[in-house]
Amino acid sequence: MRDFSGGYVDGSSASGTRILARVLPPLLVAIGIVWQLVTPRELTGTPFFTAAPLVAAPLFARWVAAFFGTLGVLAALLLHVVGGKVTTDAAAQYLTTEVATIVFATVLAVLIHGIVEAARSQLATARGVAEAAQRAVLPTPPARVPGLRLAARYEAARTDTLVGGDFYAALQTPYGVRLIVGDVRGKGLGAIETVAVILGAFWEAADSEPALPALADRLEKALIRGAERSSSPDASEGFATCVLAEIPPDRHSLYLLNRGHPEPILLNTAGDVTKLHPAEFALPLGLGHLSTRTSQPNQWLFPPDSTLLLYTDGLTESRDANGDFYDPVQPLKGRTFSSPEALLASVTADVGRHTDGARDDDMALLAITNTP
């Protein structure tokens, strides 16, 4: 995950930071007690007692912050009595000031907790709306079409971020089964709106366009029209990388048209893994006007029981504790899977181990097996 400066923090460091944050409030109270016992009489542990409820406020329930504030007050009173400091009017006034300071910090901590909870609730609501919208425009592909088995999976990066613009779709057409996997620039509801435009155009044009370049051109035009009609100031700068795939009815081969997207992977029954590099990468959807060339699809053999894996860059840009990117090819070599669902489950689990559960981008996976 990214730290506040934009660098990467490994998952184990993040977990250690969370543990330290949760033990910090009682540790501050303990340090305050020890500090007041071992230092000269003029020094007190009030700063530590004051900090404890403030640290607890965003991490625990409201009553926990109040508990540490109360604990700080009791510790301050007890230490003054044990130390024999409450012997003059001046000492009593000084103690009153310390107690008032801790009480004020505790009240402030309770207010901070309310603000933090309101922000969390707002974020959860926004994420819930985004996820509902995403599920509406990103239905699960059918598990089976004649001669093929399909599986799809969408893995959100973290629970504290809005969903991204990854998408996939599969459709049986007169020209065979056609598929698309892609990634829209940006996140949140704006990205989902763009996804809806692209997938709507795909579902309409995949049945009628006889060639993948013409299908890609329809998607390009739909994306441009959507940007022109959108009220978002960033809409004109939107684009989407994608791979269009077509598996003809005979299922002996497959065609891929890559529009600036990570290369799909082909796995066979012998455990061989092949990255399907295109002869040339075309520009992403929305940027096609920058080139006068019309990209052509590449043809690949698609033997029985082989599996095509399509994915977004959330897979290949997942980093480990050393900042190394995940390579999906090496972990898959020499392995076979009973179903496309098993393949996606294995890939997802392996990415989780590689990143220790901390990723910065959503990940969409689509697997298609050529069943005999």
GIZIDA-V739134 format. One line per field, one symbol per residue. burial: + if it has 9 or more other ideal C-beta (glycine too) atoms within 8 Angstrom, else -. Layout:
burial: ???
This chain:
burial: +-------+++-+++-+---++-+++-++-++++++-------+++-++++++++++----+-+++-++++++-+++-+++---+-----++-++--++-+++-++-+++-+++-+------+--++-+++-++--++--+---+--+++++-++++---+++++++++++-+--+++++++++++++++++++++++++++++++--+--++++++++++++++++-------+--+++++++++++--+-++++++++++++++++--+-+--+-+---+++++++------+-++-+-+--++++++++++++++++-----+-++-+++---+-++-+++-+++-+++-+++-++-++++++++++--
